[in-house]
Amino acid sequence: MEQWKNRVAVVTGASSGIGAAVAVDLAKAGMITVGLARRVERVEALKKQIPEKLRVNLHAMKCDVSQEEDIIRVFELIDAKFNGIDVLINNAGLIRDTALIDQDNSEAIRDIIDTNVMGLVFCTREAYKSMEKHGRNSHVVHINSVVGHKVLCNIDQPSINMYPPSKFAVTAITEIHRQEFIRSKHHIKVTSVSPGVVGTEFFLPQHRDLIKLGPHLLPEDVSNSIMYILGTPPHVQIHELTIKPFGEMF
């Protein structure tokens, strides 16, 4: 991580779970870290987890990644204030109890696509503007999921049917970004990280207790994998990393 010291990282969905763990670890590693979230006060509270002399590295900014105008505004502000963006962690995401054949789910389905897909695309686009302008080695990490590669269905359980398609989109988008970054002639890496079950508040309330009873990762486990990815030398690009808890049955 020495190559990223004093460089600028942006983490979306930094108020809890994986995003919070990554924001803390990046700040501890010496990166100027901007945590984006709607609950900005929770990002500010993360400073308590950082050694006092390094707390200055963490900055909280309010942003709703489902709103394109909000993304454009915040990324322009970050570029101007911190002289560029070098690392983007696209972590923001949501899950809803949905069924594709239920006409009452239209709003929930749009929320998932606007956040998990369009938010990721627009955040990357705006970060790329900064990366292109400053011309430094950069890295984009998309937080994907194991269900972005294989649809897991259980007809006896509540449906989250729009979540896997949104993550399958991230799998495809990662490859498209890889090709576009190569064509851009800028040294920008992109990596998809696909965790299995992670014990966070991300899941629906009715599922959280069940998750804790079975094999599950901690947010810190996923963050550690991201630190490894960012620590690779310039000639190494990890395109896809899948991380599962030992004993996970799918």
C-alpha positions in Angstrom: 0.0 0.0 0.0 3.0 2.3 0.1 2.4 3.3 -3.5 -1.0 4.9 -2.4 0.3 6.9 0.6 -1.1 10.4 0.5 -3.1 9.6 -2.6 -6.9 10.1 -2.8 -9.5 7.3 -2.4 -13.3 7.6 -2.6 -15.5 4.9 -0.9 -19.2 4.9 -1.7 -21.6 3.5 0.9 -19.1 4.2 3.6 -21.5 4.5 6.6 -21.5 0.8 7.5 -20.5 -2.7 6.7 -17.8 -3.3 4.0 -17.7 0.4 3.0 -17.0 1.5 6.6 -14.3 -1.2 7.0 -12.6 -0.2 3.8 -12.7 3.6 4.6 -11.0 3.0 8.0 -8.4 0.7 6.5 -7.5 3.1 3.7 -7.2 6.0 6.1 -5.0 3.9 8.4 -2.8 3.0 5.3 -2.2 6.7 4.8 -4.6 7.5 2.0 -6.7 10.7 1.9 -10.0 8.9 2.1 -13.4 10.4 1.3 -16.3 8.4 2.6 -19.6 9.0 0.7 -22.9 8.2 2.3 -26.4 9.5 2.9 -25.8 9.0 6.6 -22.8 11.2 6.7 -22.7 11.4 10.5 -21.9 7.7 10.6 -18.8 8.2 8.4 -17.6 11.0 10.8 -18.0 8.5 13.7 -15.6 6.1 12.0 -12.7 8.4 13.0 -12.9 6.8 16.5 -11.5 3.6 14.9 -8.5 5.3 13.4 -5.3 6.3 15.4 -5.6 9.9 16.4 -2.7 11.1 14.2 -4.3 9.5 11.1 -7.9 10.7 11.6 -7.2 13.7 9.4 -7.1 11.3 6.5 -10.8 10.5 6.7 -13.3 13.0 5.2 -17.1 12.5 5.1 -19.3 13.8 2.3 -23.0 13.4 1.8 -24.0 11.7 -1.4 -26.9 9.7 -2.7 -25.4 7.5 -5.5 -28.9 6.8 -6.9 -29.0 10.5 -8.0 -26.7 11.3 -11.0 -26.7 15.1 -10.2 -25.5 14.4 -6.6 -22.7 12.2 -7.9 -21.5 14.8 -10.4 -21.6 17.5 -7.8 -19.6 15.5 -5.1 -17.0 14.2 -7.5 -16.3 17.6 -8.9 -15.9 18.9 -5.3 -13.5 16.0 -4.4 -11.4 16.6 -7.5 -11.1 20.3 -6.8 -10.5 20.0 -3.0 -8.0 17.1 -3.0 -6.3 17.5 -6.5 -7.7 14.3 -8.0 -9.0 10.9 -7.4 -6.7 7.8 -7.5 -8.8 5.0 -6.1 -12.6 4.4 -6.2 -14.3 1.7 -4.2 -17.8 1.3 -5.6 -19.4 -0.3 -2.5 -22.8 1.4 -2.2 -25.6 -1.0 -2.8 -29.0 -2.1 -1.6 -31.3 -5.1 -1.5 -35.1 -5.2 -1.5 -37.7 -8.0 -1.0 -38.9 -8.1 -4.6 -40.7 -10.3 -7.1 -40.3 -9.5 -10.8 -43.9 -10.6 -11.6 -45.4 -8.4 -8.9 -46.6 -5.0 -10.2 -46.3 -3.5 -6.7 -42.5 -3.8 -6.8 -41.8 -1.2 -9.5 -40.3 1.3 -7.1 -38.1 -1.2 -5.3 -36.8 -2.6 -8.6 -35.9 0.9 -9.8 -34.2 1.7 -6.5 -32.0 -1.4 -6.9 -31.0 -0.6 -10.5 -30.4 3.1 -9.8 -28.1 2.3 -6.9 -26.4 -1.0 -7.7 -26.0 -0.4 -11.4 -26.4 3.2 -12.5 -24.8 4.6 -9.4 -21.7 2.4 -10.0 -21.5 3.5 -13.6 -21.9 7.2 -12.9 -19.4 7.2 -10.0 -16.9 5.4 -12.2 -17.5 7.9 -15.0 -17.0 10.9 -12.8 -13.9 9.3 -11.1 -12.5 8.6 -14.5 -12.7 12.3 -15.5 -10.4 13.0 -12.6 -8.1 10.1 -13.2 -7.8 11.1 -16.9 -7.1 14.7 -16.1 -4.3 14.0 -13.6 -2.8 11.0 -15.4 -1.6 9.0 -12.4 -1.8 5.3 -11.9 -5.3 4.6 -10.6 -7.6 1.7 -9.5 -11.3 1.1 -9.5 -12.8 -1.7 -7.3 -16.4 -2.8 -7.8 -18.0 -4.6 -4.9 -19.9 -7.4 -6.6 -21.3 -10.6 -5.1 -21.3 -14.4 -5.6 -24.8 -14.0 -6.8 -23.4 -11.8 -9.6 -22.1 -15.1 -11.1 -24.8 -17.6 -10.1 -28.4 -17.1 -9.3 -29.4 -18.8 -6.1 -33.1 -19.5 -5.7 -35.2 -20.9 -2.9 -38.9 -20.9 -3.7 -39.8 -21.2 0.0 -38.0 -18.0 1.0 -38.8 -14.3 0.4 -37.6 -13.2 -3.0 -34.7 -10.8 -3.7 -35.0 -11.5 -7.4 -33.7 -8.1 -8.7 -30.5 -8.2 -6.6 -28.7 -11.0 -8.6 -29.4 -9.3 -12.0 -28.0 -6.0 -10.7 -24.8 -7.9 -9.7 -24.6 -9.8 -12.9 -24.6 -6.4 -14.5 -21.6 -5.5 -12.3 -19.7 -8.6 -13.6 -20.3 -7.4 -17.2 -19.5 -3.8 -16.5 -16.2 -4.7 -14.9 -15.0 -6.3 -18.2 -16.3 -3.3 -20.2 -14.5 -0.9 -17.9 -11.3 -3.0 -18.2 -11.5 -2.7 -22.0 -12.4 1.0 -22.0 -9.5 1.8 -19.6 -7.1 0.0 -21.9 -8.3 2.0 -24.8 -8.0 5.2 -22.9 -4.2 4.6 -22.7 -4.3 5.5 -19.0 -3.0 3.1 -16.4 -6.3 2.4 -14.6 -6.9 -1.0 -13.2 -10.4 -2.4 -12.4 -11.3 -5.3 -10.1 -14.5 -7.0 -9.2 -14.7 -8.4 -5.6 -17.4 -10.9 -5.1 -18.0 -11.8 -1.4 -20.2 -14.6 -0.2 -22.4 -14.0 2.8 -21.1 -11.1 4.9 -22.5 -10.4 8.4 -23.6 -6.8 8.1 -26.8 -4.7 8.4 -27.0 -4.7 4.6 -29.4 -7.7 4.6 -33.1 -7.4 5.2 -34.0 -7.5 9.0 -35.8 -10.8 8.7 -32.6 -12.4 7.3 -29.9 -11.0 9.7 -30.3 -13.5 12.6 -30.3 -16.4 10.2 -27.1 -15.2 8.6 -25.3 -15.0 11.9 -26.1 -18.7 12.5 -24.3 -19.9 9.4 -20.9 -19.4 7.9 -20.3 -15.7 7.1 -17.5 -13.2 6.5 -16.9 -10.1 8.5 -16.6 -6.7 6.7 -12.9 -6.7 7.7 -12.3 -9.9 5.7 -13.5 -8.2 2.5 -11.5 -5.0 3.3 -8.4 -7.1 3.8 -8.8 -8.6 0.3 -9.2 -5.1 -1.2 -6.0 -3.9 0.5 -4.3 -6.9 -1.1 -5.7 -6.0 -4.5 -4.6 -2.4 -4.2 -1.1 -3.6 -3.1 -0.3 -5.5 -6.3 2.5 -4.0 -8.5 1.6 -2.0 -11.5 1.9 -4.9 -14.0 -0.5 -7.1 -12.0 -4.3 -6.7 -12.4 -6.7 -8.9 -10.4 -9.8 -8.9 -12.5 -12.1 -10.9 -10.3 -11.7 -12.0 -6.7 -14.2 -14.3 -5.0 -14.1 -14.6 -1.2 -16.3 -17.0 0.7 -16.6 -18.0 4.3 -15.3 -21.5 5.0 -18.3 -23.9 5.0 -20.6 -21.9 2.8 -22.8 -24.4 0.9 -23.4 -22.5 -2.3 
